Amino acid sequence: MIDQFPNLTQFFSSYFHQDWPLEAETPSDVVKNYLSSEPPESIEATSEELSKLLEMPISEPDLETFMLDELGCYYDPNSENQTAREWLESVQKYLNNLS
């Protein structure tokens, strides 16, 4: 399944890596860094892949595991009382509004 999401993998593993808190204060700041660093084509492709992921019938625990193990995302939305799906939907809105 990971082959379906090369741009998402790049986004999460490069921007939400293990040390992301050393580079940004909040997850929103990480997304802002991404938006200011990447070309519009990459942002659009990432947004499209995120839409595809969110449309898949995947359980919340499996989505959390997929984010960490397959996409390389080291942010835990539960730390801010959000589910993985809720957080990904908020990232999607941010990408769509600013891309």
C-alpha atoms as a printed R data frame, in Angstrom:
   type eleno elety resid chain resno       x      y      z
1  ATOM     1    CA   MET     A     1   0.000  0.000  0.000
2  ATOM     2    CA   ILE     A     2   2.916  2.357  0.673
3  ATOM     3    CA   ASP     A     3   3.698  2.521 -3.065
4  ATOM     4    CA   GLN     A     4   0.447  4.431 -3.540
5  ATOM     5    CA   PHE     A     5   1.688  7.336 -1.414
6  ATOM     6    CA   PRO     A     6   5.205  8.460 -2.427
7  ATOM     7    CA   ASN     A     7   4.496 12.155 -1.824
8  ATOM     8    CA   LEU     A     8   2.851 11.543  1.547
9  ATOM     9    CA   THR     A     9   5.807  9.409  2.557
10 ATOM    10    CA   GLN     A    10   8.162 12.217  1.549
11 ATOM    11    CA   PHE     A    11   6.076 14.788  3.443
12 ATOM    12    CA   PHE     A    12   5.772 12.838  6.675
13 ATOM    13    CA   SER     A    13   9.228 11.269  6.769
14 ATOM    14    CA   SER     A    14  10.967 14.532  5.859
15 ATOM    15    CA   TYR     A    15   8.911 17.001  7.875
16 ATOM    16    CA   PHE     A    16   7.407 14.947 10.722
17 ATOM    17    CA   HIS     A    17  10.537 12.883 11.399
18 ATOM    18    CA   GLN     A    18  11.620 11.871 14.912
19 ATOM    19    CA   ASP     A    19  13.194 15.254 15.643
20 ATOM    20    CA   TRP     A    20  10.513 17.507 14.170
21 ATOM    21    CA   PRO     A    21   9.928 19.265 17.541
22 ATOM    22    CA   LEU     A    22  13.485 20.611 17.298
23 ATOM    23    CA   GLU     A    23  12.607 22.347 14.020
24 ATOM    24    CA   ALA     A    24   9.102 23.628 14.744
25 ATOM    25    CA   GLU     A    25   7.007 24.508 17.760
26 ATOM    26    CA   THR     A    26   3.723 23.045 16.513
27 ATOM    27    CA   PRO     A    27   2.531 20.603 13.876
28 ATOM    28    CA   SER     A    28   0.987 23.566 12.044
29 ATOM    29    CA   ASP     A    29   4.431 25.144 11.859
30 ATOM    30    CA   VAL     A    30   5.735 21.953 10.270
31 ATOM    31    CA   VAL     A    31   3.049 22.145  7.597
32 ATOM    32    CA   LYS     A    32   3.871 25.828  7.029
33 ATOM    33    CA   ASN     A    33   7.543 24.885  6.593
34 ATOM    34    CA   TYR     A    34   6.521 22.283  4.043
35 ATOM    35    CA   LEU     A    35   4.348 24.741  2.139
36 ATOM    36    CA   SER     A    36   7.124 27.317  2.008
37 ATOM    37    CA   SER     A    37   9.799 24.805  0.985
38 ATOM    38    CA   GLU     A    38   8.197 22.598 -1.633
39 ATOM    39    CA   PRO     A    39   7.092 23.335 -5.202
40 ATOM    40    CA   PRO     A    40   3.351 23.667 -5.857
41 ATOM    41    CA   GLU     A    41   3.299 20.429 -7.865
42 ATOM    42    CA   SER     A    42   4.573 18.457 -4.869
43 ATOM    43    CA   ILE     A    43   2.081 20.094 -2.529
44 ATOM    44    CA   GLU     A    44  -0.771 19.301 -4.899
45 ATOM    45    CA   ALA     A    45   0.370 15.687 -5.287
46 ATOM    46    CA   THR     A    46   0.635 15.318 -1.507
47 ATOM    47    CA   SER     A    47  -2.849 16.735 -1.071
48 ATOM    48    CA   GLU     A    48  -4.239 14.329 -3.667
49 ATOM    49    CA   GLU     A    49  -2.590 11.355 -1.972
50 ATOM    50    CA   LEU     A    50  -3.897 12.465  1.408
51 ATOM    51    CA   SER     A    51  -7.416 12.628 -0.046
52 ATOM    52    CA   LYS     A    52  -6.957  9.118 -1.399
53 ATOM    53    CA   LEU     A    53  -5.812  7.853  2.017
54 ATOM    54    CA   LEU     A    54  -8.708  9.513  3.819
55 ATOM    55    CA   GLU     A    55 -11.189  7.925  1.421
56 ATOM    56    CA   MET     A    56  -9.939  4.429  2.214
57 ATOM    57    CA   PRO     A    57 -11.940  2.294  4.645
58 ATOM    58    CA   ILE     A    58  -9.222  1.943  7.268
59 ATOM    59    CA   SER     A    59  -9.773  1.653 11.009
60 ATOM    60    CA   GLU     A    60  -8.409  4.298 13.349
61 ATOM    61    CA   PRO     A    61  -5.795  1.994 14.955
62 ATOM    62    CA   ASP     A    62  -4.649  0.825 11.515
63 ATOM    63    CA   LEU     A    63  -4.451  4.422 10.293
64 ATOM    64    CA   GLU     A    64  -2.274  5.396 13.267
65 ATOM    65    CA   THR     A    65   0.000  2.414 12.645
66 ATOM    66    CA   PHE     A    66   0.191  3.201  8.925
67 ATOM    67    CA   MET     A    67   1.132  6.817  9.649
68 ATOM    68    CA   LEU     A    68   4.064  5.770 11.822
69 ATOM    69    CA   ASP     A    69   5.261  2.523 10.302
70 ATOM    70    CA   GLU     A    70   4.667  3.171  6.614
71 ATOM    71    CA   LEU     A    71   4.611  6.942  6.170
72 ATOM    72    CA   GLY     A    72   7.245  7.741  8.811
73 ATOM    73    CA   CYS     A    73   5.120 10.281 10.691
74 ATOM    74    CA   TYR     A    74   6.356 10.835 14.238
75 ATOM    75    CA   TYR     A    75   3.549 13.102 15.356
76 ATOM    76    CA   ASP     A    76   0.874 11.661 17.640
77 ATOM    77    CA   PRO     A    77  -2.417 13.523 17.209
78 ATOM    78    CA   ASN     A    78  -3.705 11.899 20.401
79 ATOM    79    CA   SER     A    79  -1.361 14.225 22.292
80 ATOM    80    CA   GLU     A    80  -3.747 17.044 21.351
81 ATOM    81    CA   ASN     A    81  -6.958 15.043 21.753
82 ATOM    82    CA   GLN     A    82  -7.388 14.352 18.048
83 ATOM    83    CA   THR     A    83  -7.707 11.078 16.232
84 ATOM    84    CA   ALA     A    84  -5.321 10.372 13.385
85 ATOM    85    CA   ARG     A    85  -8.177 10.849 10.920
86 ATOM    86    CA   GLU     A    86  -9.212 14.185 12.438
87 ATOM    87    CA   TRP     A    87  -5.653 15.456 12.300
88 ATOM    88    CA   LEU     A    88  -5.112 14.260  8.739
89 ATOM    89    CA   GLU     A    89  -8.335 15.982  7.716
90 ATOM    90    CA   SER     A    90  -7.063 19.221  9.253
91 ATOM    91    CA   VAL     A    91  -3.762 18.852  7.389
92 ATOM    92    CA   GLN     A    92  -5.758 18.243  4.193
93 ATOM    93    CA   LYS     A    93  -7.706 21.469  4.686
94 ATOM    94    CA   TYR     A    94  -4.499 23.362  5.312
95 ATOM    95    CA   LEU     A    95  -2.870 21.972  2.157
96 ATOM    96    CA   ASN     A    96  -5.960 22.746  0.079
97 ATOM    97    CA   ASN     A    97  -6.272 26.305  1.356
98 ATOM    98    CA   LEU     A    98  -2.642 27.231  0.923
99 ATOM    99    CA   SER     A    99  -1.520 25.220 -2.054
